[in-house]
Amino acid sequence: MAVIYTGTSLFKRLISIFAIPVLGVLSIGLFLCTVIVIVGGLLYTFGAEIRMEIFPDLSVPQYLGLPVGIIFGLLLLAIAFFSWRVLKYFLNDWNK
């Protein structure tokens, strides 16, 4: 039996074709970047030769490396969870 798609359903599927790969790569990449940022903040705090700058002329003091790394890591983690949830929404909508 042939399935006939309405305009809205067809539009959602076309958007899903592009959104699913982008959101998949984005969420996994942001999860990895979360770990990298926190480890980088830890290394910067203990004196590794890493530059941590918020702006080109505003450097993070060495004793604030770990808190700044955790803050930015949590920000990246929140964006990763949001993109993961949107990806699950598109995948569930695709299976209908």
Legacy VTK file of the C-alpha trace (Angstrom):
# vtk DataFile Version 3.0
C-alpha trace
ASCII
DATASET POLYDATA
POINTS 96 float
0.000 0.000 0.000
1.419 3.355 -1.007
1.841 6.029 1.639
0.739 9.513 0.619
2.509 12.333 2.427
0.878 15.659 3.072
2.797 18.879 2.558
3.706 19.195 6.241
4.858 15.598 6.544
6.944 15.882 3.393
8.495 19.114 4.634
9.402 17.490 7.972
11.045 14.584 6.189
13.060 16.892 3.948
14.254 18.861 6.965
15.071 15.593 8.746
17.326 14.484 5.899
19.633 17.392 6.672
19.004 17.739 10.409
19.684 14.156 11.483
23.331 13.979 10.325
24.093 17.525 11.466
22.585 17.037 14.920
24.245 13.643 15.307
27.714 14.987 14.578
27.079 18.160 16.604
25.915 16.353 19.733
28.743 13.808 19.719
31.316 16.512 18.958
30.064 18.713 21.778
30.172 15.797 24.218
33.832 15.251 23.291
34.588 18.979 23.515
33.089 19.042 27.010
35.683 16.543 28.195
38.486 18.350 26.353
37.567 21.738 27.869
37.453 20.391 31.429
40.752 18.538 31.028
42.281 21.660 29.461
41.127 23.766 32.400
42.624 21.254 34.817
45.933 21.232 32.945
45.992 25.036 32.768
45.403 25.260 36.519
48.384 23.022 37.226
50.720 25.013 34.978
50.669 23.402 31.542
51.700 25.672 28.696
48.145 26.254 27.443
46.656 29.643 26.703
43.177 30.277 28.081
41.746 33.513 26.804
38.142 34.654 26.869
38.887 37.523 24.470
42.159 38.231 22.644
43.168 40.746 25.296
41.564 39.054 28.350
43.485 36.082 29.688
42.115 33.803 32.414
44.205 33.794 35.606
45.855 30.453 36.232
44.016 29.794 39.504
40.653 30.182 37.689
41.480 27.710 34.908
39.480 24.809 36.317
36.344 26.819 37.260
36.283 28.502 33.847
36.812 25.115 32.175
33.934 23.623 34.163
31.625 26.545 33.343
32.334 26.327 29.622
32.183 22.534 29.787
28.723 22.688 31.355
27.619 25.147 28.679
28.814 22.797 25.936
27.191 19.858 27.715
23.836 21.660 27.895
23.964 22.423 24.169
24.940 18.801 23.453
21.997 17.458 25.472
19.615 19.863 23.722
20.858 18.827 20.275
20.628 15.159 21.310
16.997 15.622 22.362
16.167 17.368 19.083
17.892 14.506 17.238
15.752 11.968 19.125
12.652 13.990 18.209
13.552 13.891 14.511
14.325 10.169 14.663
11.043 9.382 16.413
9.154 11.540 13.924
10.915 9.784 11.041
9.718 6.349 12.234
6.022 7.323 12.255
LINES 1 97
96 0 1 2 3 4 5 6 7 8 9 10 11 12 13 14 15 16 17 18 19 20 21 22 23 24 25 26 27 28 29 30 31 32 33 34 35 36 37 38 39 40 41 42 43 44 45 46 47 48 49 50 51 52 53 54 55 56 57 58 59 60 61 62 63 64 65 66 67 68 69 70 71 72 73 74 75 76 77 78 79 80 81 82 83 84 85 86 87 88 89 90 91 92 93 94 95
